Amino acid sequence: MKQWAATVLQMKVETTVDELCEGCPGQFKQYMNYVRNLSFDQKPNYRHLRNLFEGLFRELNFEDDGQFDWIIQKNMILDKRAADEEAERRAKAA
């Protein structure tokens, strides 16, 4: 277990922000640079961090529909489960 943890730590230390954020909008790189430069006891400027992503949200013309990835994923799972149960019910009835 310790070897695995050391490998994960090594990867975290050696992965640059550029590598980590490759292909992502620049706001992700700005965010990572900001949080990596915080000292342990420094309070983050949450307004600044939130504004980074709210600006990106508007820049990409996203609509705030209240739907989040985890909600969509959960609904897909529930829909599939219901369809599977219905198919099983029909198979037993036949």
LOZA-157737 format. One record per residue: residue number from 0; residue in one letter; chain; x, y negated, z of N, C-alpha, C in turn. Coordinates in pm, 1 decimal. Layout:
(NUM "A" "A" (X Y Z) (X Y Z) (X Y Z))
...
END
This chain:
(0 "M" "A" (81.8 119.3 0.0) (0.0 0.0 0.0) (86.1 -125.6 0.0))
(1 "K" "A" (193.0 -125.7 75.1) (278.6 -243.9 81.8) (342.9 -271.7 -52.9))
(2 "Q" "A" (380.4 -167.2 -125.4) (440.7 -185.4 -257.4) (342.9 -250.7 -353.1))
(3 "W" "A" (217.5 -207.0 -347.8) (113.1 -264.2 -432.9) (94.8 -411.9 -400.2))
(4 "A" "A" (88.6 -445.3 -272.3) (70.2 -584.6 -231.2) (188.7 -668.9 -275.4))
(5 "A" "A" (308.8 -613.3 -266.7) (427.5 -687.3 -309.4) (422.9 -713.1 -459.3))
(6 "T" "A" (373.4 -617.3 -536.0) (362.3 -633.8 -680.9) (260.4 -742.4 -715.7))
(7 "V" "A" (147.9 -743.2 -645.7) (46.2 -845.4 -669.8) (101.9 -982.6 -634.5))
(8 "L" "A" (168.7 -993.1 -520.6) (228.7 -1119.7 -480.2) (329.9 -1166.6 -583.7))
(9 "Q" "A" (412.8 -1076.0 -631.6) (513.9 -1110.8 -731.6) (447.8 -1163.4 -859.4))
(10 "M" "A" (340.4 -1098.2 -902.4) (269.4 -1144.1 -1021.9) (211.2 -1283.8 -1001.0))
(11 "K" "A" (153.7 -1308.2 -883.5) (96.0 -1438.8 -854.3) (202.2 -1547.4 -857.3))
(12 "V" "A" (316.2 -1517.9 -799.5) (424.4 -1616.1 -792.6) (483.1 -1642.1 -930.5))
(13 "E" "A" (497.4 -1538.4 -1009.0) (564.0 -1551.1 -1138.8) (473.4 -1599.9 -1251.3))
(14 "T" "A" (342.7 -1592.0 -1234.1) (251.3 -1635.7 -1339.2) (241.3 -1787.9 -1336.2))
(15 "T" "A" (274.1 -1849.7 -1446.9) (267.1 -1994.9 -1454.2) (123.0 -2039.5 -1477.1))
(16 "V" "A" (97.2 -2163.7 -1446.3) (-36.1 -2219.4 -1469.8) (-67.8 -2216.1 -1618.7))
(17 "D" "A" (33.1 -2243.0 -1701.9) (11.2 -2237.8 -1847.0) (-32.4 -2098.3 -1891.4))
(18 "E" "A" (32.7 -1994.9 -1838.3) (-5.2 -1857.8 -1873.2) (-144.6 -1824.1 -1822.0))
(19 "L" "A" (-171.6 -1863.1 -1699.0) (-298.7 -1831.7 -1635.9) (-415.8 -1897.7 -1707.9))
(20 "C" "A" (-395.0 -2019.4 -1754.4) (-504.0 -2097.9 -1813.2) (-501.4 -2099.3 -1965.5))
(21 "E" "A" (-418.7 -2015.0 -2024.8) (-409.8 -2010.5 -2171.0) (-546.5 -1981.9 -2231.5))
(22 "G" "A" (-586.0 -2065.5 -2325.8) (-714.3 -2047.7 -2393.5) (-831.6 -2112.2 -2321.2))
(23 "C" "A" (-807.5 -2167.9 -2204.2) (-913.9 -2233.2 -2127.5) (-906.9 -2384.2 -2149.3))
(24 "P" "A" (-1017.4 -2452.7 -2124.5) (-1013.8 -2599.0 -2132.0) (-910.5 -2655.8 -2033.9))
(25 "G" "A" (-858.4 -2772.1 -2064.8) (-753.5 -2834.7 -1985.7) (-790.4 -2857.7 -1840.0))
(26 "Q" "A" (-919.9 -2867.9 -1810.8) (-963.8 -2890.9 -1673.4) (-922.6 -2775.9 -1581.6))
(27 "F" "A" (-915.0 -2655.2 -1634.1) (-873.6 -2542.0 -1552.2) (-727.4 -2556.2 -1512.2))
(28 "K" "A" (-645.0 -2601.4 -1604.9) (-504.0 -2624.3 -1574.9) (-489.6 -2737.8 -1473.5))
(29 "Q" "A" (-567.3 -2843.8 -1490.8) (-563.1 -2954.4 -1394.9) (-602.4 -2906.3 -1256.0))
(30 "Y" "A" (-705.7 -2825.9 -1249.2) (-752.7 -2771.0 -1122.0) (-642.9 -2687.1 -1056.2))
(31 "M" "A" (-585.8 -2595.3 -1131.6) (-484.3 -2506.7 -1074.7) (-361.8 -2583.9 -1028.5))
(32 "N" "A" (-317.3 -2680.9 -1107.1) (-202.5 -2761.5 -1065.0) (-234.8 -2837.6 -936.7))
(33 "Y" "A" (-355.6 -2890.8 -929.1) (-396.8 -2965.9 -810.3) (-394.6 -2876.0 -686.3))
(34 "V" "A" (-460.4 -2761.8 -694.1) (-470.7 -2677.0 -574.4) (-337.7 -2612.3 -539.2))
(35 "R" "A" (-255.2 -2583.6 -636.9) (-123.5 -2526.3 -606.7) (-33.4 -2626.7 -536.8))
(36 "N" "A" (-58.4 -2754.4 -555.9) (25.4 -2857.4 -493.5) (-27.6 -2904.9 -359.3))
(37 "L" "A" (-140.2 -2850.2 -314.4) (-191.1 -2885.1 -182.5) (-103.0 -2821.4 -75.6))
(38 "S" "A" (-79.8 -2894.8 31.6) (-11.2 -2834.1 145.4) (-113.6 -2751.7 223.5))
(39 "F" "A" (-65.5 -2666.1 311.9) (-153.0 -2573.8 383.9) (-263.0 -2647.4 459.5))
(40 "D" "A" (-229.9 -2757.2 522.5) (-326.7 -2826.7 606.5) (-392.3 -2947.3 537.8))
(41 "Q" "A" (-367.5 -2963.8 410.3) (-423.6 -3076.8 335.7) (-566.7 -3045.8 292.3))
(42 "K" "A" (-655.3 -3141.5 314.6) (-794.1 -3124.7 273.7) (-806.9 -3160.7 125.6))
(43 "P" "A" (-864.5 -3072.3 44.4) (-881.8 -3100.9 -98.4) (-979.9 -3215.5 -121.2))
(44 "N" "A" (-961.7 -3284.5 -230.6) (-1056.6 -3387.2 -272.8) (-1163.1 -3314.8 -355.3))
(45 "Y" "A" (-1265.0 -3268.2 -287.0) (-1367.5 -3186.6 -352.0) (-1442.2 -3264.6 -460.0))
(46 "R" "A" (-1462.1 -3392.4 -437.6) (-1530.9 -3474.7 -537.9) (-1451.0 -3475.2 -668.5))
(47 "H" "A" (-1320.3 -3491.4 -657.6) (-1234.1 -3490.3 -776.7) (-1244.2 -3355.4 -848.6))
(48 "L" "A" (-1235.4 -3248.2 -772.6) (-1239.7 -3114.6 -833.0) (-1374.5 -3088.3 -898.8))
(49 "R" "A" (-1480.6 -3128.4 -832.1) (-1614.2 -3109.3 -889.5) (-1630.5 -3192.4 -1016.6))
(50 "N" "A" (-1580.0 -3315.0 -1014.8) (-1589.2 -3402.0 -1132.0) (-1516.2 -3345.0 -1252.6))
(51 "L" "A" (-1405.9 -3273.0 -1227.6) (-1334.7 -3208.9 -1339.1) (-1429.3 -3119.8 -1418.6))
(52 "F" "A" (-1502.7 -3036.4 -1345.9) (-1587.4 -2938.0 -1413.2) (-1722.3 -2995.5 -1455.6))
(53 "E" "A" (-1771.4 -3094.2 -1383.6) (-1894.4 -3159.1 -1429.0) (-1869.1 -3233.5 -1559.9))
(54 "G" "A" (-1751.2 -3296.5 -1570.7) (-1715.9 -3364.0 -1694.9) (-1704.9 -3265.5 -1809.9))
(55 "L" "A" (-1644.4 -3151.1 -1784.6) (-1632.7 -3047.2 -1886.9) (-1770.5 -2995.8 -1926.3))
(56 "F" "A" (-1856.6 -2977.5 -1828.7) (-1993.0 -2930.8 -1852.8) (-2063.4 -3023.7 -1951.3))
(57 "R" "A" (-2051.1 -3155.7 -1925.2) (-2113.5 -3254.4 -2014.9) (-2043.3 -3257.7 -2150.7))
(58 "E" "A" (-1910.6 -3248.7 -2148.4) (-1832.9 -3252.8 -2273.1) (-1872.3 -3138.9 -2366.4))
(59 "L" "A" (-1903.2 -3023.7 -2309.4) (-1941.1 -2907.0 -2389.2) (-2090.6 -2902.4 -2419.0))
(60 "N" "A" (-2161.1 -3006.4 -2377.1) (-2305.6 -3018.2 -2400.9) (-2384.8 -2900.9 -2343.7))
(61 "F" "A" (-2344.4 -2852.2 -2227.1) (-2420.6 -2747.0 -2161.6) (-2545.2 -2806.8 -2099.0))
(62 "E" "A" (-2645.8 -2723.8 -2084.7) (-2771.1 -2766.1 -2022.8) (-2779.6 -2702.1 -1885.1))
(63 "D" "A" (-2813.0 -2781.7 -1786.2) (-2828.8 -2728.5 -1651.2) (-2965.6 -2663.2 -1640.7))
(64 "D" "A" (-2970.3 -2534.9 -1672.4) (-3096.9 -2461.7 -1671.5) (-3115.9 -2381.0 -1543.6))
(65 "G" "A" (-3021.9 -2395.6 -1450.5) (-3032.5 -2324.1 -1323.8) (-2995.5 -2177.6 -1333.2))
(66 "Q" "A" (-2955.8 -2133.5 -1450.3) (-2917.1 -1993.7 -1469.1) (-2766.1 -1980.4 -1455.5))
(67 "F" "A" (-2723.3 -1891.7 -1373.5) (-2581.9 -1865.8 -1353.5) (-2550.1 -1725.0 -1402.1))
(68 "D" "A" (-2424.5 -1702.3 -1434.9) (-2384.6 -1572.1 -1488.8) (-2430.0 -1456.9 -1400.2))
(69 "W" "A" (-2416.1 -1472.0 -1268.2) (-2451.6 -1362.5 -1180.2) (-2602.1 -1339.9 -1177.2))
(70 "I" "A" (-2681.4 -1442.3 -1201.6) (-2826.7 -1424.8 -1207.6) (-2863.4 -1350.5 -1335.5))
(71 "I" "A" (-2803.1 -1392.0 -1445.9) (-2829.4 -1326.5 -1574.3) (-2789.4 -1179.5 -1566.9))
(72 "Q" "A" (-2671.6 -1152.4 -1509.8) (-2622.4 -1014.6 -1495.9) (-2718.5 -932.6 -1410.6))
(73 "K" "A" (-2761.9 -989.4 -1298.1) (-2854.2 -918.1 -1209.6) (-2984.4 -886.8 -1282.4))
(74 "N" "A" (-3038.4 -984.0 -1356.6) (-3163.0 -961.6 -1429.7) (-3147.8 -854.5 -1536.9))
(75 "M" "A" (-3033.4 -851.1 -1602.7) (-3009.1 -747.2 -1703.4) (-3007.2 -609.3 -1638.8))
(76 "I" "A" (-2944.0 -599.1 -1523.2) (-2938.5 -471.1 -1451.2) (-3078.4 -428.1 -1409.0))
(77 "L" "A" (-3156.8 -522.4 -1354.4) (-3293.0 -489.8 -1311.1) (-3381.5 -450.4 -1428.8))
(78 "D" "A" (-3367.5 -519.4 -1541.5) (-3445.5 -485.0 -1660.3) (-3410.7 -345.8 -1711.0))
(79 "K" "A" (-3280.9 -313.8 -1711.5) (-3238.1 -181.0 -1758.3) (-3289.1 -72.8 -1664.1))
(80 "R" "A" (-3280.8 -98.5 -1534.6) (-3329.4 -1.5 -1436.4) (-3478.6 23.1 -1456.0))
(81 "A" "A" (-3555.0 -83.0 -1476.4) (-3699.4 -68.6 -1497.3) (-3728.4 10.0 -1624.9))
(82 "A" "A" (-3653.1 -17.2 -1731.6) (-3672.8 55.3 -1857.2) (-3637.4 202.7 -1840.7))
(83 "D" "A" (-3529.2 231.9 -1768.2) (-3490.1 370.7 -1743.4) (-3595.8 444.2 -1661.8))
(84 "E" "A" (-3648.5 377.0 -1560.7) (-3752.9 438.9 -1478.1) (-3879.2 464.9 -1559.3))
(85 "E" "A" (-3913.3 371.2 -1645.6) (-4031.2 388.0 -1731.7) (-4010.8 505.0 -1828.3))
(86 "A" "A" (-3891.8 515.6 -1885.6) (-3861.7 625.1 -1978.1) (-3866.3 759.0 -1904.5))
(87 "E" "A" (-3817.3 761.6 -1781.6) (-3819.5 885.1 -1702.9) (-3963.7 923.5 -1667.6))
(88 "R" "A" (-4044.0 824.8 -1632.0) (-4184.7 848.7 -1600.6) (-4258.3 905.9 -1720.8))
(89 "R" "A" (-4232.6 849.7 -1838.9) (-4298.8 898.1 -1961.8) (-4252.3 1039.8 -1996.7))
(90 "A" "A" (-4123.9 1066.9 -1975.4) (-4070.1 1199.8 -2006.4) (-4134.4 1305.8 -1915.2))
(91 "K" "A" (-4156.1 1271.1 -1788.8) (-4219.8 1364.9 -1697.3) (-4366.9 1386.8 -1730.1))
(92 "A" "A" (-4431.5 1281.5 -1781.6) (-4572.7 1290.2 -1814.7) (-4597.1 1369.0 -1942.6))
(93 "A" "A" (-4496.3 1380.4 -2027.1) (-4513.6 1446.7 -2155.9) (-4508.8 1596.4 -2146.2))
END
